[in-house]
Amino acid sequence: MNAKKKILIVDDDPDIVDQLTLALQGRGYDIVSAGGQVEAEETLLTVRPDLAILDLMMEEKDSGFVLCHHLKKLYPETPVIMLTAVTATTGVSFGARSPEARSWIKADKVLDKPVRPEQIRVEVRKLLGEPEPAAGLHAPAGHGSR
């Protein structure tokens, strides 16, 4: 990576923010975080992320959707990963698989929580159009999967 890519992480669970930060900072990304929709909307006035990872349910049940729409309006080309615990909570699978669902969800990828560190790194790389790391390159100690 030439210039550090900036990733916005928004989740009302500080443990999730910490886990995602550790998983991505060790790969050379610059992390900006917010604890909810309102804080993230304020952050977006001064920070243009290269990618955003948003929790679906924060202050309100649809906070992630609202924030995603706001972000895409400001920065239409910014990829968004939406994290959701809906499947774990309700047993109902949630996703943006059909063109109709993608048209109103606006997220580029929807992942169920809990998300593994390697899974988030792979999705971030894909959405940023970055090549896969060379064979034999591993995360620094303490930053990989269990």
N, C-alpha and C positions, 0 to 999 in steps of 0.2 A: 504494500500500500504506500503510495507517495504521500499524500496529505491524509491526516487522520480523518476518517469518516465520523460524523457526529450522529449518534443514535439517541433519540428521546425515548425514555422508558417511563410509562405512567401506570401506576398501580397504587391502590390505597393500602396494600399490604407491604410494609417496609421490608419484610423478609424476601418477598418476591423481587422487589427492586434490587436488594442486595445480591441475591442469587444471579439475576440476569446481568447485573453490573460486573460481578466477578467472572461470569462466563464470557463476557464480551470485551471487557477492559484488557484482559490478558492477551487478547488477539489484536490489540492495538487500536481499538475504537475509542473515541472520545464520548463519554456518557454524560448526558444531561437527564436529570430525573425530576418527576413531579409526583406528588401524592394524591392527585385527583384531577378531575376535569377542569375545575376553575383555575387551579395553579398551572396546569398545562396550557390553558388558553392564554394566560398571562405570559408564560414562557415563550410561546409561539410568536409573540409580538416582537421579541428581540433575538430569537434563535430560530434558524432555519435548519432543521435536521435533514440528514441524508436518508434517514429511515426512522420510523416510529414503531414502538411496541406498546400497545394499549390494552389495558384490562377492559373487559366489557362492562362489568357492573362495579361502579364505584359509588359516588354520592347518590346517584339514581340508578335504577336498573338498566337504563339505556345510555348512561354517561359515555361509554366507549363509542357507541354509534354517533352520538352528538359530537363528540370530540373528533372522531374520524371525519365526519362531514366538514367540520370547521377547518381541520388541517388540510384536507383535500381542496377546499375552496381557496385557502391561502397558498398552498404549495401542491398543485395537482400532480406533479411528477414524483412526489415523495411516497415511496412504498410504505405500507402499513401492515403490521402483523397484529391481529386481534387475538388476545388470550381470553379464554373463557372456561369457567368451571361449571357451565350450565349442564353439560353431559354428566359430570360427576354428581351434581346436585339433584338433577331431575331424571337422569337416565335417558333423556331425549338427545339424540345426536344433533349438533348444530354446526352449520358450515355454510360456505359460499361456493357450493359446487355448481349450481346452475347459473346461467347468464342472468336470469331474473334476480336471484339472490344476490349475486355480485353487484347488480345495478343499484340496489338500495343499501347493501352493507358497506360498500366502498372500500373495505379492507382488501388488500392483495392476498392475504393468507389468514386463515383462521386456525388456531391451534388450541387443543384442549389442555387445560391444566391438569396435573402438573406437567411441565415441559422439561425435558432433559437438557442439560447444558449443550451437549453435542447437537441435539435437534435444533435448538435455537441458533447455534452458530451456522449450521448448514443452511437454514432458511434465510438468515441474514445475508450470508454470502451469495446465495442464489438471487435474492431480490436486489442486491447491490451490483450484480453482474460480475462478481469477483471469481477468479479461478479457485479451484480446490487447492488446498495446501499440498506441497510435495510430500510424497510418501516418506514416512519416518519423522515428520514434524509432529510433535505432540504439544498439548497445552503445558505451560509451566506447572511445576509441582503445586498441588493445591487448587488448580483451576480446571481440572478435567472431571469427567464423570466418576462416580464412585468406583 
